[in-house]
Amino acid sequence: MRPIAHIRIDVFKQTQADFARLAGVTQGTVSKWEAGTLAPSQAEMSRIRTAAIRLAMKWDDQWFFVVPTASIGVCSSPPVSA
């Protein structure tokens, strides 16, 4: 999962269209971000960050660059056997 997809899906829990409105771009632009063919500009990242803070969401600027391992199904502890 690309970092911007993590932000949209796991942090904001929004559709591409809703996230696009929040970021001030089109749904097609969000799709390109998630496909890796376009990167969000600093202004777009700033709008996303500002929205997260305004909505009192947990936020970390590193999420623009690295997906937290818990978000990609990696478990830090071994499974418990029955």
C-alpha positions as CSV (number, residue, x, y, z in Angstrom):
1,M,0.0,0.0,0.0
2,R,1.3,3.4,-0.9
3,P,1.6,6.0,1.9
4,I,-1.1,8.3,0.4
5,A,-3.5,5.3,0.2
6,H,-2.8,4.5,3.9
7,I,-3.7,8.1,4.7
8,R,-6.9,8.0,2.8
9,I,-8.1,4.5,3.8
10,D,-6.7,4.0,7.3
11,V,-6.6,7.6,8.7
12,F,-9.4,9.5,7.0
13,K,-11.5,6.4,6.0
14,Q,-12.8,8.2,2.9
15,T,-13.5,7.4,-0.7
16,Q,-11.1,8.8,-3.3
17,A,-13.8,11.4,-4.2
18,D,-14.2,12.6,-0.7
19,F,-10.5,12.6,0.0
20,A,-10.0,14.6,-3.3
21,R,-12.4,17.3,-2.1
22,L,-10.6,17.5,1.2
23,A,-7.2,17.8,-0.6
24,G,-8.6,20.3,-3.2
25,V,-7.9,18.0,-6.2
26,T,-9.9,15.7,-8.4
27,Q,-10.6,12.0,-7.8
28,G,-8.4,11.3,-10.8
29,T,-5.5,13.0,-9.1
30,V,-6.0,10.9,-5.9
31,S,-6.0,7.8,-8.2
32,K,-2.7,8.8,-9.7
33,W,-1.2,9.4,-6.3
34,E,-2.2,5.9,-5.2
35,A,-0.9,4.4,-8.5
36,G,2.4,6.2,-8.0
37,T,2.3,8.1,-11.3
38,L,1.9,11.5,-9.5
39,A,3.0,12.7,-6.1
40,P,1.1,15.2,-4.0
41,S,2.5,18.7,-3.9
42,Q,3.6,20.4,-0.7
43,A,0.4,22.5,-0.8
44,E,-1.7,19.4,-1.2
45,M,0.1,17.6,1.6
46,S,-0.4,20.7,3.8
47,R,-4.2,20.7,3.1
48,I,-4.4,17.0,4.1
49,R,-2.4,17.6,7.2
50,T,-4.5,20.7,8.2
51,A,-7.7,18.7,7.7
52,A,-6.4,15.9,9.9
53,I,-5.5,18.3,12.7
54,R,-8.8,20.3,12.3
55,L,-10.7,17.0,12.6
56,A,-8.7,16.0,15.7
57,M,-7.3,12.9,14.0
58,K,-4.1,11.2,15.1
59,W,-1.5,12.5,12.7
60,D,2.2,11.9,11.8
61,D,3.9,13.7,8.9
62,Q,6.0,10.6,8.2
63,W,2.8,8.9,6.9
64,F,3.4,10.9,3.6
65,F,6.5,8.8,3.1
66,V,6.2,5.5,5.0
67,V,3.2,3.3,5.8
68,P,3.2,2.2,9.5
69,T,3.8,-1.6,9.6
70,A,0.6,-2.2,11.6
71,S,-1.4,-0.8,8.6
72,I,0.0,-3.4,6.2
73,G,-0.8,-6.5,8.2
74,V,2.5,-7.0,9.9
75,C,2.1,-8.2,13.5
76,S,4.9,-7.3,15.9
77,S,4.1,-10.2,18.2
78,P,3.9,-13.9,17.3
79,P,0.4,-15.5,17.1
80,V,-0.9,-17.1,20.2
81,S,-1.5,-20.9,19.8
82,A,-4.7,-22.4,21.1
